[in-house]
Amino acid sequence: MRNLFFLIALVLLSGARDPILVPEVSQHEVRLRQGFTGTELLLFGAILNPEGTRAGRDYDIVVLLKGPTQSIVVREKQKVAGIWINADSAEFRSAPAFFAVAATKPIGEIVEEKTAAIYELGLPWMQLSPIGAIDPEQQKRFAEGLVDLQERNGLFAENDQGVTVSEQVLYQARISLPSNVPAGTYVAETFAISKGRVVASASSTVEVRKLGFERAIAGFAQDQSFLYGLLAVAVSLLMGWLAGRLFALK
C-alpha cells in the first residue's frame, strides 16, 4: 500500500503526458507450505491523468497474472481395440505455468483480435510456441487441448467481469491461486484501454515460493532427478509389497 502512495506521488511530480497506471498487489510473496489450500490475490490500483488527478473518464481495464513459462507436451489419446493409447503429441516451449485474465467486460468488446494477440489479452491469444514443424490446424487443436486441461486443473482462468472500477480512477480484481499452483516468479500486468487502444500499462511481480519439506523435495527432484526417480520407484514397490502383506494377513 505504501508503494502505491509513493508511485502516485511520483506521478504528481512527473511531466508525463499519457495516462498513468499505478498498480499494486495485496501479496508480493506467496508461501507454499504443507497443507496449502490456495489463496486469493487482490490486484488493484489507480489510473491518473498526467496532473495526478483522477482520469475523469471511463477506461476498460484488463488484468493478467502469468506464471513462469515452461515446456509442456500435450498428448492426444486414441481408443484402439477398447484400450486408450497415446496418439499424436505436440510440445510447446513457452507455455505459462499459470495464466489468469480479468477484465471489465468481454475482451472481444474491448479490443480487436490483433491487439488482443499483441498483448495476450485472454486465453485464445496466449503466445504458445510449438517445437518443430506442425500443421496450423493441428497446432490450434493441441493449443485448445492445453487450455482445456489447464482450466480443469485450475491453472488457467478468464473472468470477463472480474475487474471493477470506482469513481473512474480506482480498479480492483481478485484472482484465485489453487493449491497446486507452481512455484516461481509471476508477473501481474494491468492495461488501460480506450476506444480499442491500449493507452497505459504497468506491471509488478509476485513470488510464489515453496518452503520447508516441499522445497526440499522439489530441490532434490530437480538436482538429483535420476536418484529421485529410483527412490520414487522403490517407494512404490515398498508400498505395493506392504499392501500385499496386509491382504495376506487378512
C-alpha positions, 0 to 999 in steps of 0.5 A: 500500500505504501508503494502505491502512495509513493508511485502516485506521488511520483506521478504528481511530480512527473511531466508525463503526458499519457495516462498513468497506471499505478498498480499494486498487489495485496501479496508480493510473496506467496508461501507454499507450505504443507497443507496449502489450500490456495489463496486469493490475490487482490490486484488493484490500483489507480489510473491518473491523468498526467496532473495526478488527478483522477482520469475523469473518464471511463477506461476498460481495464484488463488484468493478467497474472502469468506464471513462469513459462515452461515446456509442456507436451500435450498428448492426444489419446486414441481408443484402439481395440477398447484400450486408450493409447497415446496418439499424436503429441505436440510440445510447446516451449513457452507455455505459462505455468499459470495464466489468469485474465480479468477484465471489465467486460468481454475482451472481444468488446474491448479490443480487436483480435490483433491487439488482443494477440499483441498483448495476450489479452485472454486465453485464445491469444496466449503466445504458445510456441510449438517445437518443430514443424506442425500443421496450423490446424493441428497446432490450434487443436493441441493449443485448445487441448492445453487450455482445456486441461489447464482450466480443469486443473485450475491453472488457467482462468478468464473472468470477463467481469472480474475487474471493477472500477470506482469513481473512474480512477480506482480498479480492483480484481481478485484472482484465485491461486489453487493449491497446486499452483507452481512455484516461481516468479509471476508477473501481474500486468494491468492495461488501460484501454480506450476506444480499442487502444491500449493507452497505459500499462504497468506491471509488478511481480509476485513470488510464489515460493515453496518452503520447508519439506516441499522445497526440499523435495522439489530441490532434490527432484530437480538436482538429483532427478535420476536418484529421485526417480529410483527412490520414487520407484522403490517407494512404490514397490515398498508400498505395493509389497506392504499392501500385499502383506496386509491382504495376506494377513487378512 
